[in-house]
């Protein structure tokens, strides 16, 4: 995997302000507003910043939390997880390991088989439908 390195100015030129705020400044979109929250077509979800495939529709489920939720990434090496202590909470942040885009957070309250809920911002993703 070739890592993507860009300056703040390059990211700002490529991304709309809201996508930049979420992916490059660890922001969050309001719950139930993202285009992939209530979206269940068959396909793959990729990082909006670098195009790396992160999740598939096979692992997507309706968690009722207001953000697209997945039980697992396509492989564990494609995401990086780190401790996030912002907002007076301790959570696990999920980043694209290819470009360091903030994707969302992972929680230990998901369904089998993993028991995990990758709670991901729609603005961090693009979708490609299966043919």
URFEN-V988509 format. One record per run of one state. SS is the DSSP state (@ for helix, = for strand, . for the rest). FROM is the first residue (numbers start at 1). TO is the last residue. If there is no record, write none. Layout:
ss/from/to
SS/FROM/TO
SS/FROM/TO
This chain:
ss/from/to
./1/7
@/8/14
./15/16
@/17/24
./25/42
=/43/47
./48/52
=/53/56
@/57/59
=/60/61
./62/67
=/68/70
./71/75
@/76/78
=/79/84
./85/85
@/86/88
./89/90
=/91/96
./97/101
=/102/107
./108/116
=/117/120
./121/121
@/122/124
=/125/129
./130/131
